[in-house]
Amino acid sequence: MDFAPYIRDIEDFPRPGVVFKDITPLLKNPFAFQKAGEALLGFTSNMKIDKVVGVDSRGFIFAPMLAEKLGAGFVTVRKSGKLPYKTISEPYDLEYGTGTLEIHSDAIEAGERVLVHDDVLATGGTARAVCKLVEKLGGEVVQCNFLIELTFLNGAEKIKEYQKEVLLQY
C-alpha cells in the first residue's frame, strides 16, 4: 500500500525551516492505520521478540500494537523526568536540539530480544540513544523500525549496526 498520501507536511514546525511529517491523517483513516500496523508487523516475520520499545511520544502509537501481536512486552522510553520509577538515561541530538531519554532500570532483562519502534528516523540521535539504553540493560536490539525515514538527514548512519526497516522514505 502507498502510505505517502496519508502523510502531510507542516512547514516551519516545530521551528522555522523544519518540515514536519504529520502522521495524523494516516492515524485517522482506519484502513491506512490498520495496513500500516500490518506492514510494520511484517518487518518482524520469523523473529523472536521479547520486548517492543516505543519511543516518546509517537512511537507509543504502533509499538503497543506490535507488542500485542508479537506476544511481547511493551516498554516506554521517555524524555527526562517523565518515568516514575528508577531510570537510566542517555543524551541524544535531534534535528533541532538536544535532550535526554530515560528507561526504567528494570524494563529489559539481560538477553531479551528487543524491537525498537518510532514514527520517524531523522538524524538518528533518538534511535541511537534508545539502542544504547536497551544494550545498557543487557538487551539485544534485533531491529529498529519506523513509519518514515528522512534520508537527507542521514540518520541511518547512526544506527547502521542494527537492522532497520521503514515504510516510507523522503
PAZAPA-4460 file (N, C-alpha, C; in steps of 0.05 Angstrom, whole numbers, plus 32768, in hexadecimal, padded with zeros to 4 digits):
% residues 170
    n_x    n_y    n_z   ca_x   ca_y   ca_z    c_x    c_y    c_z   seq   type   mol
   8011   7FE8   8000   8000   8000   8000   8012   8019   8000     1      M     A
   8009   802D   7FF2   8018   8047   7FF2   800D   8058   8009     2      D     A
   801E   805C   801D   8017   806B   8034   801C   8089   8031     3      F     A
   802B   8091   801D   8032   80AD   8019   801A   80C0   8018     4      A     A
   8004   80B9   800C   7FED   80CC   800C   7FE1   80D2   8028     5      P     A
   7FE9   80C2   803B   7FDF   80C5   8057   7FF2   80D4   8069     6      Y     A
   8007   80DF   805E   801B   80EE   806D   801A   810B   8062     7      I     A
   8017   811E   8074   8017   813A   806B   802F   8149   8076     8      R     A
   8037   815C   8066   804E   816D   806E   8043   8186   807C     9      D     A
   8050   818C   8093   804A   81A4   80A2   8063   81B5   80A1    10      I     A
   8062   81CB   8093   8079   81DD   8090   807F   81EC   80AA    11      E     A
   8099   81EF   80B0   80A2   8200   80C6   8098   81F6   80E1    12      D     A
   8096   81DB   80E5   808E   81D0   80FE   80A3   81BA   8106    13      F     A
   80AD   81BA   811D   80A8   81CB   8134   80B9   81E5   8134    14      P     A
   80C9   81E8   811F   80DA   8200   811C   80DA   8209   80FF    15      R     A
   80DF   8223   80FA   80E2   822C   80DF   80F7   821B   80CF    16      P     A
   80F0   8214   80B7   8102   8204   80A6   80FE   81E6   80A8    17      G     A
   80F0   81DD   80BC   80EB   81C0   80BF   80D0   81B9   80B1    18      V     A
   80D0   81A4   80A2   80B7   8199   8096   80B0   8180   80A6    19      V     A
   809B   8182   80B6   8092   816C   80C7   8081   8159   80B7    20      F     A
   8087   813F   80BA   8077   812A   80AD   8061   8122   80C0    21      K     A
   8048   812B   80BB   8031   8126   80CC   8024   810C   80C5    22      D     A
   8023   80F9   80D8   8017   80DF   80D3   7FFA   80DD   80DB    23      I     A
   7FEF   80F3   80E6   7FD3   80F1   80EF   7FBF   80EB   80D9    24      T     A
   7FC3   80F3   80C0   7FB0   80EA   80AB   7FB0   80CC   80A8    25      P     A
   7FC7   80BF   80AB   7FC8   80A2   80AA   7FB9   8096   80C1    26      L     A
   7FBE   80A1   80D9   7FB2   8096   80F1   7F93   8098   80F1    27      L     A
   7F88   80AD   80E5   7F6B   80B1   80E6   7F5D   80A0   80D1    28      K     A
   7F6B   8095   80BE   7F5F   8084   80A9   7F61   8067   80B2    29      N     A
   7F4B   805A   80B9   7F4C   803F   80C4   7F5B   802B   80B2    30      P     A
   7F56   802D   8098   7F63   801A   8085   7F81   801F   8084    31      F     A
   7F89   8037   8081   7FA6   803E   807F   7FB4   8037   8099    32      A     A
   7FA7   803D   80B0   7FB2   8037   80CA   7FB7   8019   80CE    33      F     A
   7FA3   8009   80C7   7FA5   7FEC   80C9   7FBB   7FE2   80B7    34      Q     A
   7FBB   7FEB   809E   7FCF   7FE1   808B   7FEC   7FE9   8093    35      K     A
   7FEF   8001   809E   8009   8009   80A8   8013   7FF6   80BE    36      A     A
   8001   7FF0   80D1   8007   7FDE   80E6   800F   7FC2   80DC    37      G     A
   8000   7FB9   80C8   8006   7F9F   80BC   8021   7F9F   80AE    38      E     A
   8027   7FB5   80A0   8041   7FB7   8092   8058   7FB8   80A6    39      A     A
   8055   7FC7   80BB   806A   7FC8   80D0   806E   7FAC   80DC    40      L     A
   8058   7F9E   80E2   805A   7F83   80ED   8068   7F71   80D9    41      L     A
   8062   7F74   80BF   806F   7F64   80AB   808D   7F65   80AA    42      G     A
   8098   7F7C   80B3   80B5   7F7F   80B4   80C1   7F6B   80C8    43      F     A
   80B1   7F61   80DB   80BC   7F50   80F0   80B6   7F32   80EC    44      T     A
   80AC   7F2B   80D5   80A5   7F0F   80D1   80BC   7EFC   80D7    45      S     A
   80B5   7EE7   80E5   80C9   7ED2   80ED   80DE   7EDC   8101    46      N     A
   80D8   7EF2   810F   80EB   7EFB   8123   80DF   7EF6   813F    47      M     A
   80F0   7EED   8151   80E7   7EEB   816D   80ED   7F06   817A    48      K     A
   80D8   7F12   8184   80DA   7F2C   8191   80CF   7F29   81AD    49      I     A
   80DE   7F32   81C1   80D5   7F31   81DD   80C8   7F4B   81E6    50      D     A
   80D3   7F61   81DC   80C9   7F7C   81E4   80C8   7F8E   81CB    51      K     A
   80B4   7F9F   81CB   80B3   7FB4   81B6   80B5   7FCE   81C5    52      V     A
   80C9   7FDE   81BD   80CE   7FF8   81CA   80C1   800E   81B8    53      V     A
   80AF   801D   81C4   80A3   8034   81B6   80B0   804E   81C0    54      G     A
   80B6   805F   81AD   80C5   8078   81B4   80B1   808F   81B7    55      V     A
   80B4   809E   81CC   80A4   80B5   81D3   80A3   80C9   81BC    56      D     A
   808D   80D1   81B3   8072   80C9   81BA   8064   80BA   81A4    57      S     A
   806A   80C1   818B   805B   80B4   8175   8062   8097   8171    58      R     A
   8079   808E   817C   807F   8072   817C   806C   8061   818D    59      G     A
   805D   806F   819E   804A   8061   81B0   8031   8059   81A0    60      F     A
   802E   8061   8188   8015   805B   8179   8016   803F   816E    61      I     A
   802B   8038   8160   802C   801D   8154   803B   8008   8165    62      F     A
   804D   8011   8176   805D   7FFE   8186   804C   7FEB   8197    63      A     A
   8038   7FF5   81A6   8027   7FE2   81B6   8018   7FCF   81A4    64      P     A
   800F   7FD8   818D   8001   7FC6   817B   8014   7FB0   8171    65      M     A
   802C   7FB8   816A   8040   7FA4   8161   8046   7F90   8177    66      L     A
   8049   7F9A   8190   804F   7F89   81A7   8039   7F74   81AA    67      A     A
   8020   7F7E   81A9   8009   7F6B   81AD   8009   7F56   8197    68      E     A
   800D   7F5D   817F   800D   7F4A   8169   8025   7F36   816A    69      K     A
   803B   7F40   8175   8053   7F2F   8177   8054   7F1E   8191    70      L     A
   8041   7F23   81A3   8041   7F15   81BD   8058   7F1E   81CE    71      G     A
   805F   7F38   81CB   8076   7F43   81D9   806D   7F58   81ED    72      A     A
   807F   7F60   81FE   8079   7F76   8210   807D   7F91   8203    73      G     A
   8071   7FA6   820D   8074   7FC1   8203   8083   7FD1   8217    74      F     A
   8097   7FE0   820E   80A8   7FF1   821F   80A8   800D   8214    75      V     A
   80A6   8020   8226   80A7   803C   821D   80C3   8048   8223    76      T     A
   80CC   8058   820F   80E3   8069   8213   80D9   8085   8211    77      V     A
   80DE   8095   8226   80D2   80AF   8228   80E8   80C5   822B    78      R     A
   80DF   80DD   8226   80F0   80F4   822B   80F5   80F6   8249    79      K     A
   810B   8103   8251   8113   8104   826C   80FE   810E   827F    80      S     A
   80FB   8101   8296   80E9   8109   82AB   80CC   8100   82A8    81      G     A
   80C6   80EF   8294   80AB   80E6   8290   80A5   80CA   829B    82      K     A
   80B9   80BB   82A2   80B4   80A0   82AD   80B5   80A0   82CB    83      L     A
   80A3   8091   82D8   80A1   8093   82F5   80B4   8082   8305    84      P     A
   80C0   806D   82F9   80D1   805B   8308   80EE   8062   8303    85      Y     A
   8101   8052   830E   811D   8056   8309   8123   8053   82EB    86      K     A
   8134   8065   82E1   813A   8065   82C5   8158   8065   82BF    87      T     A
   815F   805F   82A6   8179   8065   829C   8174   8078   8284    88      I     A
   8188   8088   827D   8184   809C   8269   819A   809C   8254    89      S     A
   8194   80A9   823E   81A7   80AC   8227   81A1   80C6   8219    90      E     A
   81B5   80D7   8216   81B1   80F0   8207   81AF   80EA   81E9    91      P     A
   81A2   80FD   81DA   819F   80FA   81BE   819D   8115   81B0    92      Y     A
   81A3   8114   8196   81A1   812C   8185   818A   8127   8172    93      D     A
   817B   813D   816C   8166   813B   8157   816B   8151   8142    94      L     A
   815A   8151   812F   815C   8164   8119   815D   8180   8123    95      E     A
   814F   8186   8139   814C   81A2   8142   8151   81A5   8160    96      Y     A
   8164   8195   816B   816A   8198   8187   8177   8180   8193    97      G     A
   8178   817F   81AE   8182   8168   81BD   816F   8161   81D3    98      T     A
   8173   814A   81DF   8162   8142   81F5   816E   8129   8202    99      G     A
   815E   811E   8215   8165   8106   8223   814D   80F3   8223   100      T     A
   8153   80DA   821E   813E   80C5   821E   8143   80B3   8236   101      L     A
   812D   80A8   8241   812F   8096   8258   811E   807D   8254   102      E     A
   8127   8068   8262   8119   804F   8262   8119   8045   827F   103      I     A
   8104   8037   8288   8105   802B   82A2   811C   8017   82A4   104      H     A
   8129   8017   82BB   8140   8006   82BE   813A   7FE8   82BE   105      S     A
   8121   7FE1   82C1   8119   7FC5   82C0   8108   7FBE   82A8   106      D     A
   8108   7FCE   8293   80F7   7FCB   827C   80FF   7FB4   826A   107      A     A
   8118   7FAE   8269   8123   7F99   8257   8136   7F88   8266   108      I     A
   8134   7F6E   8263   8146   7F5C   8270   815C   7F53   825D   109      E     A
   8173   7F4B   8269   818A   7F43   8259   8182   7F2C   8246   110      A     A
   818A   7F2F   822D   8185   7F1B   8219   816A   7F1E   820A   111      G     A
   8159   7F30   8212   8140   7F34   8204   8144   7F40   81E9   112      E     A
   8134   7F37   81D6   8135   7F40   81BA   8121   7F56   81B7   113      R     A
   812B   7F6D   81AD   811B   7F86   81AE   8117   7F92   8192   114      V     A
   80FE   7F99   818D   80F7   7FA9   8175   80F4   7FC6   817E   115      L     A
   8101   7FD8   8171   80FF   7FF5   8177   80ED   8001   8162   116      V     A
   80D8   800F   816A   80C6   801C   8157   80C3   8039   815D   117      H     A
   80C4   8049   8147   80BD   8066   8149   80B0   806E   812F   118      D     A
   80A3   8085   812F   8095   808E   8117   80A8   8097   8101   119      D     A
   80BD   80A6   8109   80CF   80B2   80F4   80EC   80AE   80FC   120      V     A
   80FC   80A6   80E8   8119   80A6   80EA   8123   80BF   80DC   121      L     A
   812D   80D2   80EB   8137   80EB   80E0   8155   80EB   80E2   122      A     A
   8160   80F9   80F5   817D   80FA   80F8   8189   80E0   8104   123      T     A
   8179   80CF   8110   8182   80B6   811B   818A   80B8   8138   124      G     A
   818B   80D0   8143   8193   80D4   815F   8181   80C6   8173   125      G     A
   8167   80C9   816F   8154   80BC   8181   8156   809D   817F   126      T     A
   8156   8093   8167   8158   8076   8163   8171   806B   816F   127      A     A
   8187   8078   816B   81A1   806F   8176   81A0   806F   8195   128      R     A
   8195   8084   81A0   8193   8085   81BE   8182   806E   81C8   129      A     A
   816C   8068   81BB   815A   8053   81C4   8169   8038   81C2   130      V     A
   8177   8033   81AD   8186   801A   81AA   819B   8018   81C0   131      C     A
   81A8   802E   81C7   81BC   802E   81DC   81AF   8027   81F7   132      K     A
   8197   8032   81FC   8189   802C   8215   8182   800E   8217   133      L     A
   8178   8003   8201   8171   7FE6   8200   818A   7FD6   8206   134      V     A
   81A0   7FDD   81FA   81B9   7FCE   81FE   81C5   7FD2   821A   135      E     A
   81C2   7FE9   8226   81CB   7FED   8241   81BC   7FDA   8255   136      K     A
   81A3   7FD4   824E   8194   7FC1   825F   8199   7FA4   8258   137      L     A
   81A9   7F9F   8243   81B0   7F83   823C   819F   7F78   8226   138      G     A
   818D   7F89   821A   817D   7F7F   8204   818C   7F7F   81EA   139      G     A
   8181   7F71   81D6   818C   7F70   81BB   8178   7F7D   81A8   140      E     A
   8180   7F92   819B   816F   7F9F   8187   816F   7F8E   816E   141      V     A
   8158   7F82   8167   8157   7F71   814F   814D   7F81   8137   142      V     A
   813F   7F97   813B   8136   7FA8   8125   812D   7FC3   8130   143      Q     A
   8131   7FD7   811F   8125   7FF2   8123   8112   7FF6   810C   144      C     A
   80F9   7FFB   8112   80E7   8001   80FC   80D8   801B   8100   145      N     A
   80D1   8027   80E9   80C7   8042   80E8   80B1   8044   80D3   146      F     A
   809F   8056   80D7   808C   805D   80C2   809A   806C   80AB   147      L     A
   80AB   807F   80B3   80B7   8092   80A0   80D5   8095   80A5   148      I     A
   80E4   8097   808F   8100   809E   8091   8105   80B7   8080   149      E     A
   8112   80CB   808C   811A   80E3   807E   8137   80DF   8075   150      L     A
   813A   80D3   805D   8154   80CA   8054   8169   80E0   8052   151      T     A
   8160   80F9   804C   8172   810F   8048   8180   8117   8062   152      F     A
   8177   810D   8079   8183   8113   8093   8198   80FE   809B   153      L     A
   8199   80E8   808B   81AE   80D3   808F   81AD   80C6   80AB   154      N     A
   8195   80C4   80B7   8192   80B8   80D1   8199   809A   80D1   155      G     A
   8196   808D   80BB   819C   8070   80B9   81B9   806B   80C0   156      A     A
   81CA   807E   80BB   81E7   807B   80C1   81EC   8076   80DF   157      E     A
   81DB   8083   80EF   81DF   8081   810C   81D6   8066   8117   158      K     A
   81C6   8057   8108   81BC   803D   8111   81C3   8027   80FD   159      I     A
   81D9   802B   80EE   81E0   8019   80D8   81E6   7FFC   80E2   160      K     A
   81ED   7FF9   80FC   81F3   7FDF   8106   81DA   7FCF   810D   161      E     A
   81C3   7FDB   810A   81A9   7FCD   8110   8199   7FCA   80F6   162      Y     A
   8189   7FB5   80F6   8176   7FB1   80DF   8162   7FC8   80E1   163      Q     A
   815C   7FD5   80CA   814A   7FEB   80C8   8135   7FE6   80B3   164      K     A
   811C   7FEB   80B9   8106   7FE9   80A6   80F4   8002   80A8   165      E     A
   80EB   800B   8091   80DA   8023   8090   80C4   801F   807B   166      V     A
   80AD   802B   8080   8097   802B   806D   809A   803F   8057   167      L     A
   80A3   8058   805E   80A5   806E   804A   80C0   807B   804D   168      L     A
   80CC   8083   8037   80E4   8093   8038   80E0   80AD   8029   169      Q     A
   80EA   80C2   8034   80EA   80DD   8028   8106   80E7   8026   170      Y     A
***
